Amino acid sequence: MCIIERVSEIPTTCISDTMKGLNNLSPTIKPVKDDYRVAGRAFTVKMPVGDNLVVLKAIREAKQGDVLVIDAKGDTYRAIAGDFIVGMAQTLGISGIIVDGVVRDLEGIKALNYPVFCKGTTIAASGKAGMGEINVPISCGGATIHPGDIVVGDIDGVVVIPKQLEETVLDQSLEKLEKDNKRAEKISGNREEIRKYLDEFILNK
């Protein structure tokens, strides 16, 4: 199993805890449907406000399995894409789209059953003047993301794993997940164990 498949099974909250909460995107960036989950290597896009031609270029250049991560400067007036463009990304095998911005044609995007994470929806389309950059370091939702970093998103939000730390973060996240599961199995529904846990936790603070 490759690292993307392994990390895709870990909740974002667990990955975030492993990195001390320092690599999360803004909590305003959420999946358009609660059950959407995405994991993959970031194909980064630096997009000028209201000009999405570079998004089309990114869709053309990205590899299957990549996740488009788009710095749209947090703009919520003009959409970076609608269902037609999102559908092209899906057909070409891009694993999902994460954007610090908004989309439109929400009903159509939901019908695609394809992971899109954004700040919301709008009516206005973007222009296509042709500015922007791809595969460069970006800031998206307050987090720095480099091409090839791993991004993971679920109902709780989006977290980025720097490429140089991915093996360490994976191992530590799996250890934490196992520890959390054992704790829940031992304590949940058991009043005595809950009191014991709380007493130990409070006394250690």
Buried (B, 14 or more C-beta within 10 A) or exposed (E): EEBBEBBBEBBBBBBBBBBEEEBBBBEBBBBBBEEBBBBBBBBBBBBBEBBBBBBBBBBEEBEEBBBBBBBBBBBBEBBBBBBEBBBBBBEEEBBBBBBBBBBBBBEBBBEBEBBBBBBBBBEEBBEEEEEBBBBEEBBBBEBEBBBBBBBBBBBBBBBBBBBEBBEEBBEBBBEBBEEBEEEEEEBEEEEEEEEEBEEEEEEEE
